[in-house]
Amino acid sequence: MTAQTTNRIDEAFARLKREGRTALIPFLTVGDPDIAATLEIIRELESAGADVLELGVPYSDPLADGPVIQRASSRALRGRVNLRVCMETARQARENGSELPFILFTYYNPVLQMGLDAFFAELTNHEISGLIIPDLPVEESADMRRRSSEAGISLIPLVAPTSDERIARIVDGASGFVYCVSSLGVTGERASFHSDVDRFIHSVREATDLPVAVGFGISTAEQVERFSRICDGVVVGSAIVRKVEEAIPLLENPQTLAEGLLQIHDFVAQLKPKA
């Protein structure tokens, strides 16, 4: 296995910093409603202004996923989408011309089932730049951190509102960016966020030199704009997955596929943070 010499996540955030912009980071469940549609949606997200893309691996027993993403995972699992299929989809998207940095969002059990050596070899071979494993606590992450560093892949930590001491432990040795969880609980669209979210994000900024992104519950252009003023990146997940869900009847019909893709494109385009 040859380590990646450059990391697209680092390059993207460096470019955005020069341009004075905040990253828009969509989340997409791979295989919902099918792989062909996922590849088309990736193309639309990129043309709509996505800067980095989270590729969600469908999982039957999620820790952090709310009902919208759970339904998407169930649809993808019925299509026999698994970890290997998700990584192969990233490779196909790259062959189709995508320049986006890809982050694989997966739980630890599928990784363990594949085997760590094979997993990191596949990540490298398929040009996946980052990794988020929400059920891997910092106390048990040393081996994954070492392997990620050796492969040139960013292991991105999730940080929830907690003590400053624990924040410092979580971000120590992180790479790519730090993912701040805006609210306690699972993913899902929200009208409001943790009351101390601004202070929490400030604490994370004080603890790391890495870019700081925020996610969980962000679903409108107004919310993206609100967080873009205090973060380097904003993650939008459930709202995009719901838009895909609403468009499934169009996506599954070749005669209306373009219309369904346009609806997703337009929704994401209006989320793009202002410079």
C-alpha positions, 0 to 999 in steps of 0.5 A: 500500500502506498500512502497518499502524498497529498490529501484533497481535504487539506487542499480544499480547506487551504484553497477555501481559506485563501478565497475567504469561503466556508466549505459546504460539506453534504452527506449522502447515503451511498446506494439510495435509491441505487448506485447509478443514482448515487453517481449521478447525485455526486455529479450534481452535488459537485456542480451545485457547489459542494466542497467536500463530500461525506459518503455514508455507508449504510448500516443496520444498527447505527449510533448517530443516524436519525430516522431520515438517514436510517430509512435511506440506509434500509433502502440501500441495504435492500440493494446489497450495498456494503462497505466495499460497494461504497468504496467502489462507488467512490472510485467510479465517481473519480473515474467519472471526473469528480475532484471532490475530497471523499470522506467515508462515514462508517461504523467500526464493525464493517471495518473490522469485518473487512480487516484493517489491512484490506480496509486501508489498502482499499481506501488508498486505492480508491482515492478516499481522503478521509474517514469518520467512525462515530462509534470509535471512542478516542480511548480506543482509536490509537491503532486507527490513528496510526494507520490513517497517518501512515496512509495519508488519510484524515481520521476526522473526530466527532466532538460533542459539547463536553468538557474542555479537557475531553475536547483537547483529548479528542482533537489531539492528533486529529487530521483533516478537520474537527467535526463539531456536533451542533446538538446532542442526540442523533442526526436530523433537521432541527429548528434550534441548537444546543444553547451553548453551541457558539461557546462550544465551537469557540472552545474547539477552535482554541484546542486545535489549529485544524479547520473546524466544521459543524454538523447535525441538524443543519438543514436550511440556507439560514442555518448554514449562513449562521454557522459559516460565520464561526466555522470553516465548514458546514455539514448538511446531511438529513436535509439532503437525504430527505430531498433524495428520498422525496425525489426517488419516484423521479430518479427511478424513472429514466424519463424523469431522472433529469428532473429529480437530479435538478431538484437535488441540485437546486436544493444544494445550490441554495445552501452554498455559504456566501463568501 
